[in-house]
Amino acid sequence: MNKNLPDQTLGTLASAVPGATRVFHDFQLDFCCGGGKTLAQAADQQGLDLQAVLAALHGLTTDPADGVDWRGVPAPELVAHIVARFHERHRMQLPEIIRLARRVEHVHAGRPGCPSGLADALEELQQELESHMVKEEQVLFPLLARGLNGPAQGPITVMRFEHQQHGNALANILRLTDDITTPANACNTWRALYGSLNAFKEDLMQHIHLENNVLFLNAQHAAKGAHHG
């Protein structure tokens, strides 16, 4: 593993180091919307021990399933992966998570730690995300799949902005749930809710990371190359 890890961006590390995203989740480092920061900058801003993060990265055992470096995968294949692995999964995940959140808020209203407002926040994110994914599937992804990287730059700017909004919505959800921490003696529904919510959070971050730091970046480099060529 490269020695100058602290100087590399979170987005680069998430792309290049199998399992790095797991470490970033553990240390609550934002590698999707905050993927442009170096590891050293991000650790400093979070008040983290950089050496502890580096030790965790160096201690990774490579899981072949995590070993795909998507940076070299052709755009049509990456787009197909994003739609199947993330768009379709979010559409399945969110209705059930919202149902569980409504149930927990109803049954445990007034109890310390009850995530009041969580279901509404999730519904709002669901609507934003669905609108966002449809725009990608109908407008941006067909451009990228056909190699029309120049015309794709405008839509990419809009999608990056919306990703930032999704990141803000996620931060609000983490605030409502005490970083998705299940209270002691929580019921099974509450545990199921937070388990599902945590999986969704990890999927959404990986989803945004692959688009911002791989798919969109590749298209920007290709567009610049064509312009200078």
N, C-alpha and C positions, 0 to 999 in steps of 0.2 A: 504494500500500500504506500502511496506517495507520501514523502516526508513533509511536504508543504501544505498539508491539509488545512491548517488554520487560514491560509490565504485564499483558499478556493471557496467559491460561493456555495451556499446550501443547495441551490438548484443543480449545480454541476455534480456535487457529491451524491445527491439523491439519484441522479442519472447514472453515475459511473460506479458507485460502490454498492454492490448487492447487500440489502439489509440495512442500508444507512437510514432509510425512512423510519424503520422501527426504532432506531436510536433517537432520531429527531422527535418522534412521538413521545418517547420516554422522558426526554428533557424539555418537551413543549417548545421545540424550535420550529418556527413556521417556514417550511421549505417550499410552500406553494406561492402564496402572495409575497412572502418575504424572501423568495429564492435568490434575489440579487445581492443579498448581504453575504459577506464572507463569514465563515464559521467563527473566526475570532471576534468580528463585530457583533454577531448575533449572540454569542455566549456572553460577551461583555454587557450588552444591553439587557440581557436577562439576569445578570448577576450570577452566571453559572461558572463553575470551575472548569476552565477549558481543558485541563489535563484529564478530568473525569470523562468529559465527552470524547476526547481523543482515545482514551483507554477503551471506552465502549466500542468505538469504531474499529479500533485495532483488534478487538476481541471477537469481531463478527466471524461466524462460520458461514460460509457461502451455501445458501440453499439454491439448487439449480433453478427452482421455480422463480426465484427472485432475480435470476442472473441475466435476464434479457436487457441488453443495452439498447433502449429504444431510439437512441440518437441516430443510429445507422439504418433504421427500418424505413422503407419507402412510405411516403405520406398516405397512400390509399390503405396500406396495411395497418398503420398506426391509427388512422381515423376509424377503421372497422373495429379495432380493438377497443378504442375509447367508447364507441357507441355501445358495443356489446357488453363490455366489462363495467362501465360506469353509468352511462345514460340509462340503460335498461335496468340496472340494479337500483339506481336511485328511485326510479319509478315504482319499483317493487317495495323498496325499504320504507319510504316516507309515509304512505298511508297507514301502515301498521304502527310505526313509531308514534304518529300523531294520535292514533286510537289509544295506545298505551298511555301516552302523556295525558290525554283527557281523563282517562280512568284514574290515574294516580292523583291528578289535581282535584278530581271530584271526591275521591274517597279520603284523601289525606289533607284536605284544605285546612289551613290553620296550624298544621303540625310543623315544627321547626324543620327547615330544610326542604319543605315542599316546593317544587319548582313552579311556582305560580306564574302563569304567562307563557310557559314553555310550548304548549300546544299551539297557541296563536303565533308565536315566533316561528315555529316549525312550518305552520301552514303558509305563512308569508314567504318563507324561504322556498317552500315547495312551489309556490306560484312563480316566484322569480326564476327559480332553477328550470322549471318546465319551459317558460318563455325563452330563456337563454338557450336551452338545449335544442329547441325547435329551430331557432335562428341558426345555430351551428349546423344542424343536420340539413336544413333547406338552402342555406346561403353559403356559409363559410367553408364547410367541409367539402362540398362539391368543387369549389374553386381550388382548394388545396389538392384534392385527389387528382384534378386534371393538370396540376402544375402551374396554375395561374396565380403565381405568388405575388406579382405586382398588384393586381386588382384586389387581392385578399388583404392587403395591408390596412385598409380602412376598417373593414369588419374586425380584424384582429385587435385594433386599438379599442374598439367598442367592447369586445369580449374580455379583454384584459381589465377594463374598467369595471365590468360586471363581476369578474372574478374577485376584484377587491371588495365589492359589495357583499359577495357571498362570504368572504373572509370576515367582514365586519359582523354579518349575521351569525356566523359560527362563534365569534368572540362573545356575542351577546348570549348565545345558548350556553356557552361554557360558564359565563357569569351566573346565569339562572340556576345552573346545576352544580355549582361549586366544583367546576372542572370535571363534571360527570363523576362525582364521588358519591357512591351509594351510602346513605346513612346507616348506622348500626340498627339492627332489627328491622330493616326495610322488608316489605312484603315481596313475594315472588314477582308480582307485576312490576313493582318499582325496579327490582333487579333486572328483569327482562328488558324494561325500558332503557335503562342505562347501558346494558350490554349492547343492545341494538343501536343505541345512539352513538356509542363509542365506535362501533364498526362503521357506521355511516360517516362519522367525522373523519376516520382514517381513509375511507374510500374517497370522500370529497377532496381531501387534501392531496391524495395521490392523483386524482382526476385533474385538478387544477395544475398541479406540478407538471404532469405530462403535456398538458396543453401549453402553459406559459413557457416552460423551460426546455421543451423539446420540439413539439409540433410548430408552435409559433416562431420560435427562435430559428429553426431550420428554414422556415419560409422566408423570414427576414434576411437571413444570410443569402439564400438563393436569389431573392429579389435584388439585393445589392450587387451580387455577382453578375446577374443579367444586365443590370443598369451599367456597370462598369465595363462589362464585356461588350 
